Amino acid sequence: MSAVERRLRAPKSLAWVVTVAAVLAGCASPMPNTGNQRVTGGPIVFTHVGHGEPTVVLQSGLGDGRDPWASVLNALRADYSVFAYDRPGYGDSTATPPTPRNPCGIATELHGLLQSAGIKPPYVLVGHSIGGLYQYAFSRLYPDEVAGIVLVDATHPLHLRKMQVEVPVMANMLDSMSRRVFRGMMQAEFLQQQDCIDTLWQKPRPDVPVRVLTRTVYSPMEVASGFESMVHGLEPNWLPLVGGKEIQPVAGSGHYIQRDKPEVVAEAIEAVVREARERGHPSPPGMALRSPAAAASR
């Protein structure tokens, strides 16, 4: 039994009712604040606990603050340095920075926040849902600062484009929801999620340990609409994008794997950190040979 397994005693929450919006959205709730960065409109608030290198950097999904990571953070904090934050507009972060709310803008913003907080690279990037897309962008923009990657049912770079073609009814419903229901930063992130994606595939990919976790529980609507099949079709393409040897489906888990099966997420992070420490430092970045679109079409 690993150290993470011994310490992880938080009760597992009931699986969330999976709705169409849950693929890209969730509820925000803060965790204890340990620091903040003052920017336009207010602070960007974060939690930084533990010690050691590399630092584990947690990135949440659309509309989420740090709270979904609570069980995972508590499992890791005794042995690892762990960082989580509320993006501007969520949780305790009232900042309204001018940074674009596309994946590249948010990755750049996170990079600046880590520097401001004095948290030095390398980093193990962990991202859930659209937060996984943001961590993918970070890994391409700053490959020499990445020690490992863990994707937690992450939003693929081609997710929205594929949905528009293969599941148009759901894509139209989400688009309508984003314009009528979403507000502020949440709306901006949703509408800008494809901006800058095509520029990333040409950038170097870090050669680092990787784990790609995917959910196995889908709602009847997601199954009937073809959404589940579309997602499964994209999942293998994560491997040429970020590296890694295989996709790891997490039995009994919905979209929020870090809540349904926090021990699985913690163990994946622990394994990546262990591999990164064995290497001593991130390997020199390699070069992705195909764009996400080209690779996904194979």
C-alpha positions as MATLAB code, in Angstrom:
seq = 'MSAVERRLRAPKSLAWVVTVAAVLAGCASPMPNTGNQRVTGGPIVFTHVGHGEPTVVLQSGLGDGRDPWASVLNALRADYSVFAYDRPGYGDSTATPPTPRNPCGIATELHGLLQSAGIKPPYVLVGHSIGGLYQYAFSRLYPDEVAGIVLVDATHPLHLRKMQVEVPVMANMLDSMSRRVFRGMMQAEFLQQQDCIDTLWQKPRPDVPVRVLTRTVYSPMEVASGFESMVHGLEPNWLPLVGGKEIQPVAGSGHYIQRDKPEVVAEAIEAVVREARERGHPSPPGMALRSPAAAASR';
ca = [
       0.000    0.000    0.000;
       1.439    3.396   -0.998;
       1.801    6.391    1.291;
      -1.049    8.049   -0.562;
      -3.357    5.065    0.003;
      -2.620    5.013    3.730;
      -3.396    8.696    4.195;
      -6.420    8.961    1.932;
      -9.286    8.548    4.384;
     -11.699   11.236    3.186;
     -15.130    9.723    2.383;
     -15.942    9.415   -1.289;
     -18.772   11.608   -2.499;
     -21.706   10.175   -4.410;
     -21.208   10.318   -8.145;
     -22.503   13.570   -9.546;
     -25.490   13.485  -11.822;
     -23.801   13.817  -15.174;
     -25.428   16.411  -17.389;
     -24.374   17.846  -20.700;
     -22.956   20.936  -19.022;
     -20.998   18.863  -16.521;
     -18.508   17.974  -19.222;
     -17.230   21.543  -19.132;
     -18.603   23.088  -15.955;
     -18.926   22.627  -12.234;
     -19.497   24.503   -8.975;
     -16.891   26.611   -7.261;
     -16.062   26.451   -3.574;
     -12.854   27.716   -1.935;
     -10.179   25.818   -0.004;
      -8.019   27.471    2.687;
      -6.036   30.380    1.263;
      -2.258   30.467    1.734;
      -1.439   33.333   -0.621;
      -2.585   35.592   -3.421;
      -1.380   37.735   -6.277;
      -2.864   41.220   -6.607;
      -3.803   42.028  -10.178;
      -6.429   44.103  -11.954;
      -9.759   43.942  -10.168;
      -8.567   42.022   -7.108;
      -6.543   38.973   -6.089;
      -5.861   35.591   -7.638;
      -6.005   33.328   -4.582;
      -4.113   30.063   -4.168;
      -3.326   27.193   -1.825;
       0.270   25.968   -1.586;
       1.075   23.194    0.869;
       3.721   20.550    1.424;
       7.334   20.493    0.335;
       9.746   18.986   -2.155;
      10.210   18.960   -5.901;
       8.692   18.867   -8.406;
       5.622   20.870   -7.372;
       2.251   19.372   -8.312;
       0.107   22.076   -9.963;
      -3.650   21.424  -10.013;
      -5.876   23.081  -12.613;
      -9.677   22.895  -12.382;
     -12.432   22.691  -14.970;
     -14.734   25.393  -16.303;
     -16.486   27.248  -13.489;
     -14.581   25.409  -10.748;
     -12.470   26.773   -7.951;
     -10.011   24.622   -5.994;
     -12.518   22.587   -4.011;
     -12.837   19.568   -6.353;
      -9.189   18.779   -5.575;
      -9.580   18.784   -1.772;
      -9.269   15.006   -1.239;
      -6.370   14.693   -3.661;
      -4.493   17.627   -2.132;
      -4.953   16.271    1.384;
      -3.628   12.876    0.293;
      -0.470   14.352   -1.195;
       0.412   17.255    1.069;
       2.527   15.288    3.574;
       5.072   14.183    0.963;
       4.721   16.566   -1.968;
       4.565   20.252   -2.751;
       1.026   20.882   -4.074;
      -0.401   24.062   -5.592;
      -4.040   24.802   -6.439;
      -5.745   28.100   -7.224;
      -8.980   29.776   -8.183;
      -8.765   31.182  -11.679;
      -9.990   34.788  -11.981;
     -13.754   34.948  -11.610;
     -14.042   31.742   -9.558;
     -14.015   31.053   -5.830;
     -12.079   33.719   -3.946;
     -10.327   35.151   -7.019;
     -12.086   38.399   -7.910;
      -9.404   39.506  -10.356;
     -10.426   40.666  -13.820;
      -7.087   40.595  -15.662;
      -6.746   41.585  -19.323;
      -5.145   38.226  -20.146;
      -7.091   36.395  -22.898;
      -9.239   33.593  -21.509;
      -8.069   31.121  -24.116;
      -5.830   28.144  -23.246;
      -2.605   30.004  -24.049;
      -3.632   33.081  -22.069;
      -4.584   31.042  -19.013;
      -1.398   28.971  -19.208;
       0.650   32.176  -19.377;
      -1.283   33.601  -16.447;
      -0.640   30.465  -14.364;
       3.055   30.615  -15.234;
       3.216   34.197  -13.979;
       1.313   33.298  -10.807;
       3.739   30.488   -9.984;
       6.693   32.806  -10.521;
       5.088   35.520   -8.374;
       4.475   32.995   -5.593;
       8.132   31.916   -5.684;
       7.275   28.364   -6.756;
      10.100   27.275   -9.001;
       9.921   24.720  -11.800;
       9.812   21.951  -12.720;
       6.103   21.262  -12.318;
       3.897   18.196  -12.552;
       0.846   19.564  -14.351;
      -2.509   18.056  -13.358;
      -5.652   19.192  -15.147;
      -9.332   18.257  -15.017;
     -11.779   18.836  -17.872;
     -10.955   22.108  -19.639;
      -8.202   22.514  -17.049;
      -6.479   19.596  -18.785;
      -6.574   21.571  -22.022;
      -4.971   24.502  -20.183;
      -2.218   22.263  -18.798;
      -1.593   20.870  -22.277;
      -1.120   24.466  -23.456;
       1.271   25.128  -20.544;
       3.316   22.056  -21.446;
       3.770   23.290  -25.014;
       4.496   26.905  -24.050;
       6.970   26.037  -21.266;
       8.247   22.511  -22.048;
      11.527   22.946  -20.155;
       9.598   23.668  -16.941;
       7.458   20.532  -17.006;
       8.385   17.384  -15.065;
       5.209   15.389  -15.711;
       1.569   15.525  -16.771;
      -1.609   13.952  -15.359;
      -4.839   14.490  -17.305;
      -8.108   13.858  -15.457;
     -10.912   13.350  -17.991;
      -9.437   16.290  -19.852;
     -11.062   18.270  -22.645;
      -9.265   17.335  -25.863;
      -8.107   20.212  -28.103;
     -10.487   18.983  -30.814;
     -13.385   18.305  -28.440;
     -15.625   21.178  -29.491;
     -14.884   20.840  -33.197;
     -15.652   17.123  -33.146;
     -18.838   17.725  -31.203;
     -20.030   20.278  -33.730;
     -19.643   17.699  -36.496;
     -20.582   14.435  -34.769;
     -22.998   15.553  -32.029;
     -24.423   18.820  -33.394;
     -27.551   18.839  -31.218;
     -25.469   18.796  -28.052;
     -22.983   21.292  -29.479;
     -25.788   23.714  -30.304;
     -27.299   23.291  -26.861;
     -23.983   24.034  -25.178;
     -23.409   27.044  -27.384;
     -26.848   28.406  -26.516;
     -26.228   27.770  -22.814;
     -22.871   29.507  -22.953;
     -24.436   32.647  -24.384;
     -27.588   32.750  -22.252;
     -26.547   31.180  -18.934;
     -22.772   31.458  -18.568;
     -21.457   34.786  -17.309;
     -18.158   36.587  -16.856;
     -14.973   34.546  -16.987;
     -16.857   31.282  -17.386;
     -18.504   32.514  -20.557;
     -15.240   33.956  -21.866;
     -13.355   30.697  -21.249;
     -16.005   28.624  -22.985;
     -16.194   30.876  -26.019;
     -12.391   31.185  -26.345;
     -11.458   27.553  -25.725;
     -10.443   26.967  -29.357;
      -8.434   30.171  -29.727;
      -4.673   29.526  -30.078;
      -5.041   25.727  -30.143;
      -3.740   25.423  -33.708;
      -0.513   27.211  -32.781;
       0.415   24.700  -30.083;
       1.057   21.518  -32.060;
       4.161   23.042  -33.695;
       5.725   23.786  -30.328;
       7.995   21.264  -28.566;
       6.416   18.553  -26.460;
       8.197   17.734  -23.202;
       9.374   14.145  -22.919;
       8.091   13.495  -19.399;
       6.085   10.889  -17.448;
       2.375   11.042  -18.278;
      -0.890    9.533  -17.041;
      -4.194    9.997  -18.893;
      -7.249    9.121  -16.770;
     -10.704    8.901  -18.333;
     -14.181    8.347  -16.927;
     -16.354    5.302  -17.557;
     -19.779    6.540  -16.367;
     -21.948    8.442  -18.847;
     -25.533    9.586  -18.673;
     -28.164    7.902  -20.883;
     -28.393   11.097  -22.922;
     -24.645   11.149  -23.542;
     -24.746    7.530  -24.670;
     -27.802    7.887  -26.901;
     -26.608   11.102  -28.532;
     -23.287    9.640  -29.613;
     -21.347   11.907  -27.266;
     -19.729    8.992  -25.421;
     -18.549    7.438  -28.699;
     -17.136   10.781  -29.837;
     -15.165   11.191  -26.604;
     -13.799    7.641  -26.781;
     -12.729    8.303  -30.357;
     -10.617   11.268  -29.261;
      -9.080    9.740  -26.132;
      -6.236    7.783  -27.837;
      -5.074   10.983  -29.532;
      -3.933   12.337  -26.169;
      -0.930   10.009  -26.341;
       0.791   11.658  -29.354;
      -0.098   15.069  -27.921;
       1.349   14.676  -24.427;
       3.127   11.331  -24.469;
       2.317    8.373  -22.262;
       1.880    4.710  -23.002;
      -1.830    4.136  -22.489;
      -5.214    5.557  -21.569;
      -6.398    4.560  -18.086;
     -10.210    4.281  -17.807;
     -11.280    4.667  -14.170;
     -14.016    2.155  -13.334;
     -17.062    3.561  -11.589;
     -16.138    7.191  -12.163;
     -17.989   10.015  -13.834;
     -16.448   13.220  -15.142;
     -15.184   14.311  -11.705;
     -12.728   11.476  -11.197;
     -10.936   13.426   -8.461;
     -14.155   13.289   -6.416;
     -15.459    9.864   -7.386;
     -12.083    8.102   -7.186;
      -9.602   10.492   -5.542;
      -7.275    7.648   -4.621;
      -6.786    6.786   -8.303;
      -5.889   10.382   -9.154;
      -3.535   10.648   -6.172;
      -1.801    7.394   -7.116;
      -1.344    8.575  -10.724;
       0.224   11.814   -9.502;
       2.434    9.932   -7.064;
       3.647    7.639   -9.863;
       4.465   10.562  -12.152;
       6.314   12.431   -9.407;
       8.294    9.277   -8.583;
       9.277    8.812  -12.225;
      10.192   12.481  -12.543;
      12.399   12.285   -9.449;
      14.109    9.198  -10.820;
      14.942   11.067  -13.995;
      16.315   13.952  -11.971;
      14.985   16.632  -14.305;
      12.652   16.941  -17.293;
      14.050   15.343  -20.430;
      14.879   17.618  -23.353;
      11.668   18.467  -25.192;
      10.887   16.588  -28.363;
       8.864   17.749  -31.328;
       5.310   16.670  -32.055;
       5.220   15.392  -35.612;
       1.561   16.016  -36.426;
      -1.077   18.546  -35.576;
      -3.899   17.424  -33.252;
      -6.263   17.422  -36.224;
      -3.983   15.285  -38.356;
      -3.305   12.818  -35.574;
      -6.966   12.523  -34.618;
      -7.967   11.823  -38.209;
      -5.756    8.760  -38.450;
];
